[in-house]
Amino acid sequence: MANPSPGYSITLRVEAPSAFTTTAELAAAVGAAGASITALDVTESHHGHIMVEVTCNTTDAAHGEQVRDALDKLDGVRVHHLSDRTFEMHLGGKLEVVPKVALRNHDDLSRAYTPGVARVCLAIAENPEEARNLTIKRNTIAVVSDGSAVLGLGNIGPAAALPVMEGKAALFKQFADVDAWPVCLDTQDTEEIISIVKALAPVYGGVNLEDIAAPRCFEIEKRLRAELDIPVFHDDQHGTAIVTLAALTNALRVVGKNLGEVRIVVSGVGAAGSAIIQLLLAEGARHIVACDRKGAISSARDHVDPHRQWIAGNTNQEAFEGSLHEALVDADVFIGVSAPNVLAVEHVASMAGKAIVFAMANPDPEIDPILAARHAAVVATGRSDFPNQINNVLAFPGFFRGLLDAGVSDITPQMLVAAARAIAARVGDDELDPSFIVPSVFDPHVAADVAAAVRAAAATPAAAPGTETDQAYSFASADF
């Protein structure tokens, strides 16, 4: 990506001559180097020189060094230090434990801990359900990962996955007042993961599975849902699917097309792609072609893994067998959850008029959104530095808030659809336009609306077996 991003924000501590034009010259040099200046503060003033902190967004680490060099080349200017603001934010981690009760004296201590706590322990031993009322279990989620599929970075392991899981926990608290904690496991064995999560489940009111590679993630989620009495939600699958459906609902409103009639091409059939396909089918999509590295998935191809077999049997009814690029010709919608730079401008140009492009590979999308916008009517990414950020934070905090408040363990397709509709409804007719199809992640009403929708869906009888929605989700419970 060629655009400066807050993800590569830096601060340079600069010594410069004490002159009226100094700050303007520093700002001009940063701009000439291609960075986007966000702050410039004089922190010290001495006879003959000043100390200035220059903060700017860059495109990557190498670009930051170029900005440093550009400032160093100015007469009388010396850069003392360059700090990466993203790394600074993560120093010491992003979470802490804060007691909810005051421990001011011996009386407080005797109730919070010994001897009084023994009475509470015995009450739970007599009635285990009391743990939901008398411990953190009623409002606590385990964010579980094995580090095998972190963002678009791949299999980087549990320690390297921890910053993402910390961030996830922070978002739970910020947007839905749900207490969450990262649980990064040093194993990628399916049975071990299932066993460990079952063993730690008594502490938690729910489990958010995160960044576990397909196809193991399907088996892990299916087994844990069957064997635990708390909700288990794989956010890479269902959170992504919820927000994608919400965004597509509004994008189709912008271009005046109908979900049941548009031709949709999905690039990537891992956890996210598979769940997106299921949810789109549940909501009425009828013309979907899914593509992996070999091209379109169809019944004409032999598929070893069950989730591709399910996709082949439930999509691509015309048995199209071409490449991703060939599938895009005259397509109305592209949904990418695959890899960076798999599309070029000419591929978007080959799509139908008023095309919709969701390039959601993260951190680098399938096509530069600025290039895609040359031909597509609506463009969205997973990034925060472009319009229309399709981000799971719009879904998972409120979704779990609703599950915890409803006190349910089952997650139904009706809940997922209800959550997507609640997110889409946050964008009113007077707000909707090609650059605003999903609400801001900072919209304070999103999580509450999603939670209310989930609670309402939880109180509604599930669809009878054999209905369209039930069939659309049949592979989620298949025996792999």
Residue pairs with C-beta under 8 A, 6 or more apart in sequence:
1 59
1 364
1 368
2 59
2 368
3 59
3 370
3 385
4 34
4 35
4 36
4 56
4 57
4 58
4 59
4 63
5 57
5 58
5 59
5 383
5 385
6 57
6 384
6 385
7 86
7 363
7 385
8 57
8 58
8 59
8 60
8 61
8 63
8 64
8 84
8 86
9 38
9 55
9 56
9 57
9 58
9 84
9 85
9 86
10 55
10 56
10 58
10 64
10 67
10 82
10 83
10 84
10 85
11 53
11 54
11 55
11 82
11 83
11 85
12 53
12 54
12 55
12 56
12 67
12 68
12 71
12 79
12 81
12 82
12 83
13 43
13 51
13 52
13 53
13 79
13 80
13 81
13 82
13 83
14 26
14 51
14 52
14 53
14 54
14 71
14 77
14 78
14 79
14 80
15 49
15 50
15 51
15 52
15 77
15 78
15 79
15 80
16 22
16 25
16 26
16 49
16 50
16 52
16 74
16 76
16 77
16 78
17 48
17 49
17 50
17 75
17 76
17 77
18 45
18 46
18 47
18 48
18 49
18 50
22 50
22 52
23 40
23 42
23 52
25 74
26 40
26 52
26 54
26 71
26 74
26 77
27 37
27 40
27 54
29 70
29 71
29 73
29 74
30 37
30 54
30 56
30 67
30 70
30 71
31 37
32 70
33 63
33 66
33 67
33 70
34 58
34 59
34 63
34 66
35 56
35 57
35 58
35 63
35 67
36 56
36 57
37 54
37 55
37 56
38 55
38 56
38 57
39 53
39 54
39 55
40 52
40 53
40 54
40 55
41 52
41 53
41 55
42 50
42 51
42 52
43 51
43 52
43 53
44 50
44 51
45 51
49 76
51 80
54 71
55 85
56 67
58 64
58 67
61 84
64 82
64 84
65 82
68 79
68 82
71 77
71 79
72 78
72 79
90 163
90 166
93 166
94 163
94 166
94 167
94 169
94 170
95 166
95 169
95 170
95 181
95 182
101 108
101 112
102 108
103 109
103 112
110 116
111 117
120 134
123 130
123 134
124 130
124 131
124 134
124 135
131 137
131 202
132 138
132 205
132 407
135 203
136 179
136 203
137 202
137 203
137 204
137 205
138 205
138 404
139 177
139 178
139 179
139 205
139 404
140 178
140 179
140 180
140 181
140 203
140 204
140 205
141 169
141 172
141 178
141 179
141 180
141 181
141 204
141 205
141 206
141 207
141 208
141 400
142 180
142 181
142 183
142 197
142 200
142 201
142 203
142 204
142 206
142 207
142 208
143 165
143 168
143 169
143 172
143 180
143 181
143 182
143 183
143 208
143 210
144 183
144 184
144 185
144 193
144 197
144 207
144 208
144 209
144 210
144 212
145 158
145 161
145 164
145 165
145 182
145 183
145 184
145 185
145 209
145 210
145 211
145 212
146 158
146 161
146 184
146 185
146 187
146 188
146 193
146 211
146 212
147 155
147 156
147 157
147 158
147 159
147 160
147 161
147 184
147 188
147 211
148 155
148 188
148 211
148 212
148 213
148 216
149 155
149 211
149 212
149 213
149 214
149 217
149 236
149 270
149 271
150 156
150 160
150 161
150 164
150 211
151 164
151 211
151 362
151 363
152 339
152 340
152 361
152 362
152 363
152 364
153 160
155 188
155 213
157 186
158 184
158 185
158 186
159 184
161 184
161 210
161 211
162 182
162 184
164 210
164 211
165 182
165 183
165 184
165 210
165 211
166 182
168 180
168 182
168 208
168 210
168 235
168 396
169 180
169 181
169 182
171 393
171 396
171 397
172 178
172 179
172 180
172 396
172 397
172 400
173 179
173 180
174 397
175 393
175 397
175 398
175 441
175 446
175 447
176 397
176 398
176 400
176 401
176 447
176 451
177 401
178 397
178 400
178 401
178 404
180 208
183 197
183 200
185 192
185 193
185 196
187 193
187 196
188 213
188 216
190 216
190 219
190 220
193 212
193 216
193 220
194 220
194 223
194 224
194 227
197 207
197 220
197 224
197 228
198 224
198 227
198 228
201 207
201 228
201 230
204 230
205 230
205 404
206 230
206 231
206 232
206 233
206 400
206 403
206 404
207 224
207 228
207 230
207 231
207 232
207 233
208 233
208 234
208 235
208 396
208 400
209 217
209 220
209 221
209 224
209 232
209 233
209 234
209 235
209 236
210 234
210 235
210 236
211 236
212 220
212 234
212 236
212 271
213 270
213 271
214 270
214 271
214 274
214 307
215 305
215 306
215 307
215 480
217 234
217 236
217 237
217 271
218 271
218 274
218 307
218 476
218 480
219 480
220 234
221 232
221 234
221 237
221 476
222 476
222 477
222 480
224 232
225 232
225 410
225 411
228 409
229 409
230 409
231 400
231 403
231 408
231 409
231 410
231 411
232 411
233 239
233 396
233 399
233 400
233 403
233 411
234 271
234 275
235 392
235 395
235 396
236 271
236 272
236 275
237 271
237 272
237 274
237 275
238 275
238 279
238 395
238 411
238 416
239 392
239 395
239 396
239 399
240 272
240 275
240 276
240 337
240 360
240 390
240 392
241 272
241 275
241 276
241 278
241 279
241 280
241 416
241 420
242 279
242 392
242 394
242 395
242 399
242 416
242 419
242 420
242 423
243 390
243 391
243 392
243 394
243 395
243 420
243 423
243 438
244 276
244 279
244 280
244 335
244 358
244 360
244 390
245 276
245 279
245 280
245 283
245 416
245 417
245 420
245 424
246 394
246 419
246 420
246 421
246 423
246 424
246 438
247 358
247 380
247 388
247 390
247 424
247 437
247 438
248 259
248 280
248 333
248 335
248 356
248 358
249 259
249 420
249 421
249 424
250 424
250 427
250 432
250 437
250 438
251 333
251 356
251 358
251 378
251 380
251 437
252 258
252 259
252 262
252 356
253 432
254 377
254 378
254 432
254 433
254 434
254 437
255 354
255 356
255 377
255 378
256 354
257 332
257 354
259 280
259 283
259 284
259 285
260 284
260 285
260 286
261 286
261 287
262 285
262 287
262 332
262 333
263 287
263 289
263 330
263 331
263 332
263 333
263 352
264 280
264 285
264 287
264 288
264 289
264 331
264 332
264 333
264 334
264 335
265 288
265 289
265 290
265 291
265 324
265 327
265 328
265 331
265 333
265 334
265 335
266 273
266 276
266 277
266 288
266 289
266 290
266 291
266 335
266 336
266 337
267 273
267 291
267 324
267 334
267 335
267 336
267 337
267 338
267 342
267 366
268 291
268 292
268 336
268 337
268 338
268 339
268 361
269 277
269 290
269 291
269 292
269 297
269 307
269 308
269 311
270 337
272 337
272 360
273 290
273 335
273 337
273 338
274 307
274 310
274 311
274 475
276 335
276 337
277 288
277 290
277 311
277 314
277 315
278 413
278 472
278 473
278 475
278 476
279 413
279 416
279 417
279 420
279 472
280 288
281 288
281 314
281 315
281 472
282 413
282 416
282 417
282 468
282 469
282 472
282 473
283 417
283 420
284 468
286 317
287 317
288 315
288 316
289 296
289 297
289 315
289 316
289 320
289 327
289 331
290 296
290 297
290 311
290 315
290 316
291 297
291 323
291 324
291 327
292 308
294 301
295 321
295 322
295 323
295 324
295 326
295 327
296 316
296 320
296 321
296 322
296 323
296 324
296 327
297 303
297 308
297 311
297 312
297 315
297 316
298 312
298 316
298 319
298 320
298 321
299 312
299 313
299 316
299 319
300 319
300 321
301 312
301 321
303 309
303 311
303 312
305 480
306 475
306 478
306 480
307 475
307 480
310 474
310 475
310 478
311 475
314 472
314 475
320 327
324 342
325 343
325 347
325 350
328 334
328 343
328 347
328 348
328 350
328 351
329 350
329 351
330 350
330 351
330 352
331 351
331 352
331 355
332 351
332 352
332 354
332 355
332 356
333 355
333 356
333 357
333 358
334 343
334 348
334 351
334 355
334 356
334 357
334 358
334 359
334 366
335 358
335 360
336 342
336 343
336 357
336 358
336 359
336 360
336 361
336 365
336 366
336 367
337 360
337 361
338 361
338 366
339 361
339 366
340 361
340 364
340 365
340 366
341 364
341 366
341 367
342 366
342 367
343 359
343 366
343 367
343 372
344 367
344 371
345 367
345 371
345 372
345 374
345 375
347 367
348 355
348 357
348 367
348 371
348 372
348 374
348 375
348 376
349 374
349 375
351 357
351 375
351 376
353 377
354 377
355 375
355 376
355 377
355 378
356 376
356 377
356 378
356 379
357 367
357 369
357 372
357 376
357 378
357 379
357 380
358 379
358 380
358 381
358 390
359 365
359 366
359 367
359 369
359 372
359 379
359 380
359 381
360 366
360 380
360 381
360 382
360 390
361 382
362 382
362 383
363 382
363 383
365 381
365 382
365 383
369 379
369 380
369 381
369 383
369 386
372 379
373 379
377 434
378 388
378 434
378 437
379 386
379 387
379 388
379 434
380 387
380 388
380 389
380 390
380 437
380 438
381 388
381 389
381 390
382 389
382 390
382 391
383 389
384 391
384 441
387 435
387 436
388 435
388 436
388 437
388 438
389 438
389 441
390 438
391 441
393 441
394 423
394 438
394 439
394 441
394 446
394 450
395 419
395 420
395 423
395 450
397 447
397 450
398 419
398 422
398 446
398 447
398 448
398 449
398 450
398 451
398 454
399 415
399 419
399 450
399 451
399 454
401 447
401 448
401 450
401 451
401 454
402 415
402 419
402 450
402 451
402 452
402 453
402 454
402 455
402 458
403 411
403 454
403 458
405 451
405 455
406 454
406 455
406 458
406 459
408 458
410 462
412 457
412 458
412 462
412 463
413 463
413 469
413 470
413 472
413 473
414 457
414 460
414 462
414 463
414 469
415 453
415 454
415 457
415 458
417 457
417 469
418 453
418 454
418 456
418 457
419 450
419 453
419 454
421 453
422 446
422 449
422 450
422 452
422 453
423 438
423 439
423 446
423 449
423 450
424 438
425 449
426 439
426 443
426 445
426 446
426 449
427 436
427 437
427 438
427 439
439 445
439 446
463 469
463 470
464 470
